[in-house]
Amino acid sequence: MSPRIYKPSQQTRARILQKAVELFNESGTTSVSMNALAESLEISAGNLQYHYKSRDEIIRAILEEMFVEFDAIYVFAEEEPFTLDTLRRIMRVNFDLVWKHRFFYREFAALLRSDPILARRFREIQEKRLTDQENVFKRVAGSGGVRSVLSPEELRNVVLIGWVLVHSWLSYAESTGQKIDNAALEHAVEIMVQHYKPYLQEIQ
């Protein structure tokens, strides 16, 4: 695949979001002012605000980037037979992205409360993601990979529990003082496999 070519303004916007994620991950969103972000980027505050008028706008743009990156999980799931190893790979990509955007998972409840536009968009994404996951599960069921038939309500609950586990895992792990390293991410993957495994046939 050839490298993506940005126009100058697109390059700047990409740099802004990349640096914002880095600083938010290090210090939290409330500790990073627009001026501090501009200084870190070595651009003027006016230049930064030409691209993004506020920190809220930056966080909304990061959410959209996250949405696109998570799309790869569902494309990946469609391209091969679904096995427990497939599930492990999907969940590893998932948790790698959680860690990449860890500020959001540490703060998302507060971020959604403080920005109604972000909250509305997040709810739209969340509903699409839950539906995507239900569709993956239905595809697995159609190929004989599910142990028993689940009602629509049961299927939604299984998927919803998985969604909550993923979104709360980082807060739980860090609250215990756990170092988030490769071993911790692999452990998170196995937790999710254990959640879904009772519903899947023993396909390896």
C-alpha positions as CSV (number, residue, x, y, z in Angstrom):
1,M,0.0,0.0,0.0
2,S,1.4,3.4,-0.9
3,P,1.8,5.9,1.9
4,R,-1.1,8.4,2.4
5,I,-0.4,11.8,0.9
6,Y,-1.7,14.7,2.9
7,K,-2.3,18.3,1.8
8,P,-0.4,20.7,4.1
9,S,-3.5,21.4,6.2
10,Q,-4.3,17.7,6.5
11,Q,-0.8,17.1,7.6
12,T,-1.1,19.7,10.3
13,R,-4.5,18.3,11.5
14,A,-3.0,14.8,11.7
15,R,0.0,16.2,13.7
16,I,-2.3,18.0,16.0
17,L,-4.4,14.9,16.8
18,Q,-1.4,12.7,17.2
19,K,0.2,15.1,19.6
20,A,-3.0,15.6,21.5
21,V,-3.5,11.9,22.0
22,E,0.1,11.7,23.3
23,L,-0.4,14.6,25.8
24,F,-3.8,13.4,26.8
25,N,-2.5,9.9,27.5
26,E,0.3,11.4,29.6
27,S,-1.5,14.1,31.6
28,G,-5.3,13.8,31.1
29,T,-7.4,16.0,29.0
30,T,-8.1,18.7,31.6
31,S,-4.3,19.3,32.1
32,V,-3.6,20.0,28.5
33,S,-4.6,23.5,27.4
34,M,-4.9,24.7,23.8
35,N,-1.8,26.9,24.4
36,A,0.2,24.0,25.8
37,L,-0.8,21.8,22.9
38,A,0.3,24.6,20.4
39,E,3.6,25.1,22.3
40,S,4.3,21.3,22.1
41,L,3.6,21.3,18.4
42,E,5.7,24.5,17.9
43,I,2.9,26.3,16.2
44,S,1.0,29.4,17.2
45,A,-2.2,29.2,19.2
46,G,-3.9,31.0,16.2
47,N,-2.7,28.3,13.8
48,L,-4.0,25.6,16.2
49,Q,-7.4,27.3,16.5
50,Y,-7.5,27.6,12.7
51,H,-7.7,23.8,12.6
52,Y,-9.6,23.1,15.8
53,K,-11.3,25.9,17.7
54,S,-11.3,24.1,21.1
55,R,-10.1,21.0,23.0
56,D,-13.7,19.6,22.6
57,E,-13.3,19.7,18.9
58,I,-10.0,17.9,19.1
59,I,-11.5,15.2,21.2
60,R,-14.4,14.7,18.8
61,A,-12.0,14.4,15.9
62,I,-10.0,11.8,17.9
63,L,-13.2,9.8,18.5
64,E,-13.8,9.8,14.7
65,E,-10.2,8.5,14.1
66,M,-10.8,5.8,16.7
67,F,-14.0,4.8,15.0
68,V,-12.1,4.3,11.7
69,E,-9.3,2.3,13.3
70,F,-11.8,0.0,15.1
71,D,-13.5,-0.6,11.7
72,A,-10.5,-2.9,10.8
73,I,-11.6,-5.3,13.5
74,Y,-14.8,-6.1,11.7
75,V,-13.3,-6.3,8.3
76,F,-10.8,-8.7,9.7
77,A,-13.6,-10.8,11.2
78,E,-15.3,-11.1,7.9
79,E,-12.3,-12.4,5.9
80,E,-11.8,-15.9,7.5
81,P,-13.5,-18.7,9.3
82,F,-14.2,-17.7,12.9
83,T,-12.2,-19.7,15.5
84,L,-11.0,-19.1,19.0
85,D,-7.7,-17.9,17.5
86,T,-9.6,-15.4,15.4
87,L,-11.3,-14.2,18.5
88,R,-8.0,-13.8,20.2
89,R,-6.5,-11.8,17.3
90,I,-9.6,-9.5,17.2
91,M,-9.5,-8.9,20.9
92,R,-5.8,-8.2,20.8
93,V,-6.3,-5.5,18.1
94,N,-9.1,-4.2,20.2
95,F,-7.1,-3.8,23.4
96,D,-4.1,-2.4,21.5
97,L,-6.4,0.4,20.3
98,V,-7.8,0.8,23.8
99,W,-4.2,1.4,25.1
100,K,-3.4,3.6,22.2
101,H,-6.3,5.9,23.1
102,R,-6.2,5.2,26.8
103,F,-7.1,8.7,27.9
104,F,-10.5,8.2,26.4
105,Y,-11.2,5.0,28.3
106,R,-9.9,6.6,31.5
107,E,-12.2,9.6,31.1
108,F,-15.0,8.8,28.7
109,A,-17.8,9.1,31.3
110,A,-16.7,12.6,32.3
111,L,-16.0,13.5,28.6
112,L,-19.5,12.5,27.6
113,R,-21.1,14.4,30.4
114,S,-19.2,17.6,29.6
115,D,-19.8,17.5,25.8
116,P,-23.3,16.7,24.5
117,I,-22.1,16.6,20.9
118,L,-19.4,14.0,21.8
119,A,-22.0,12.1,23.8
120,R,-24.5,11.9,21.0
121,R,-21.8,10.8,18.5
122,F,-20.5,8.2,20.9
123,R,-24.0,6.7,21.4
124,E,-24.3,6.5,17.6
125,I,-21.0,4.7,17.4
126,Q,-21.8,2.5,20.3
127,E,-25.1,1.3,18.8
128,K,-23.4,0.6,15.5
129,R,-20.6,-1.4,17.2
130,L,-23.0,-3.5,19.2
131,T,-24.9,-4.3,16.0
132,D,-21.6,-5.1,14.2
133,Q,-20.8,-7.5,17.0
134,E,-24.2,-9.1,16.9
135,N,-23.8,-9.6,13.2
136,V,-20.4,-11.3,13.7
137,F,-22.0,-13.6,16.3
138,K,-24.9,-14.4,13.9
139,R,-22.4,-15.2,11.1
140,V,-20.6,-17.6,13.5
141,A,-24.0,-19.2,14.4
142,G,-24.8,-19.6,10.8
143,S,-21.7,-21.6,10.2
144,G,-22.4,-23.9,13.2
145,G,-19.9,-22.2,15.5
146,V,-22.4,-21.4,18.3
147,R,-23.3,-24.0,20.9
148,S,-27.0,-23.0,21.2
149,V,-29.5,-20.6,19.7
150,L,-29.7,-17.3,21.5
151,S,-32.8,-15.2,21.5
152,P,-32.2,-11.6,20.2
153,E,-32.3,-10.3,23.8
154,E,-29.8,-13.0,25.0
155,L,-27.5,-12.2,22.0
156,R,-27.6,-8.4,22.8
157,N,-26.9,-9.1,26.4
158,V,-23.8,-11.3,25.6
159,V,-22.5,-8.6,23.3
160,L,-23.3,-5.8,25.7
161,I,-21.5,-7.5,28.6
162,G,-18.4,-7.9,26.3
163,W,-18.7,-4.2,25.4
164,V,-18.8,-3.1,29.0
165,L,-15.8,-5.4,29.9
166,V,-13.7,-3.9,27.2
167,H,-14.6,-0.3,28.2
168,S,-14.0,-0.9,31.9
169,W,-11.0,-3.1,31.7
170,L,-8.3,-0.3,31.7
171,S,-9.9,1.5,34.7
172,Y,-10.0,-1.8,36.6
173,A,-6.5,-2.8,35.7
174,E,-5.0,0.5,36.6
175,S,-7.0,0.7,39.9
176,T,-5.2,-2.4,41.1
177,G,-1.8,-0.9,40.4
178,Q,-1.2,-3.3,37.5
179,K,1.4,-2.4,35.0
180,I,-0.1,-2.2,31.5
181,D,2.3,-4.2,29.4
182,N,2.1,-7.0,26.8
183,A,1.3,-9.6,29.5
184,A,-1.5,-7.4,30.8
185,L,-3.0,-7.0,27.4
186,E,-2.8,-10.7,26.7
187,H,-4.6,-11.3,30.0
188,A,-7.3,-8.9,29.0
189,V,-7.7,-10.9,25.7
190,E,-8.1,-14.1,27.6
191,I,-10.7,-12.6,29.9
192,M,-12.7,-11.8,26.7
193,V,-12.2,-15.3,25.3
194,Q,-13.4,-16.7,28.6
195,H,-16.5,-14.5,28.3
196,Y,-17.4,-15.7,24.8
197,K,-16.1,-19.3,24.9
198,P,-19.2,-20.8,26.6
199,Y,-21.2,-19.7,23.5
200,L,-18.8,-21.0,20.9
201,Q,-18.1,-24.5,19.7
202,E,-14.6,-25.9,20.4
203,I,-13.1,-24.8,17.2
204,Q,-9.4,-24.2,17.3
